[in-house]
Amino acid sequence: MELQKGSKIEVYRKSEDEAWEAYMDEFIGCHGFITDPDTTINDPDALIEVSLENKGTHRLPQDCLRLID
């Protein structure tokens, strides 16, 4: 999965990453888009910045995200 700035995403599950916080559970099922994929780091474990509809902008682990059309 290649996450690029502007890609539409869904938070589809709880992350296995240690950076996942309990408050993030309310983001499951939310849609949004990538605002900063950290492509310069190119680290699949890095948190990426996403803007979620009605939830603001957050840094989330990649394993909880999937691309949508």
N, C-alpha and C positions, 0 to 999 in steps of 0.2 A: 504494500500500500504506500503510495507516494503522496505525502501530504504537502500541499503547496499553499501559499498565501491565496486566500479567496476560495479555497476548496470548501464545499458544503459538507458538514459532518453531522453525525448523531452520536450522542453519548449513549451507547447501547448496553453497557454493563458496568459493574463495579470493577475497578482496576485491581490488579494483583500487586501493583507497585506500592512501596512503603510510603510514597508521597500522598497516597489517597487518604483523605480525611473524612470523617463521618458526615460532615455537612455536605459533602459532594454527592452523597446518595440521592439528594433531591434533584441532581442534574440528570440522572438516568432517564432517558427518553427525550431529552431536550435536543433541539436542532440549533445549529449555528454555523459559523465559518471560521476558518483558520486566519488569524491575524498575524502570527509570527511563528513560522514552522522551525526556526533555528536551523535552517539549511546550512549555515556556515559551520555549525557544530557537527552536523550529519551523524548524530548519535540517536539510534532508535530508542534508547532508554531515557532520553532527555524529555523534560516537560515541554509542552508547546502551548502557546497562547491561543485561546479560542474566545470568540465572542458568541455567547449563547443568547437566544431570544428571551427577552424579559428576565435575564439572570446576570447580565453584565459580562465583563471580560475576566477570564481566569486562566491559570496555567494548569494544564491537566496532563496526566500520563497518556501516552499514545495507545496503550493496549485497551483503553476503554472507548476508543473512537472508531467509527467507520465512516467511509465516504458515502454520500448519498447523491442522487441526481438533482 
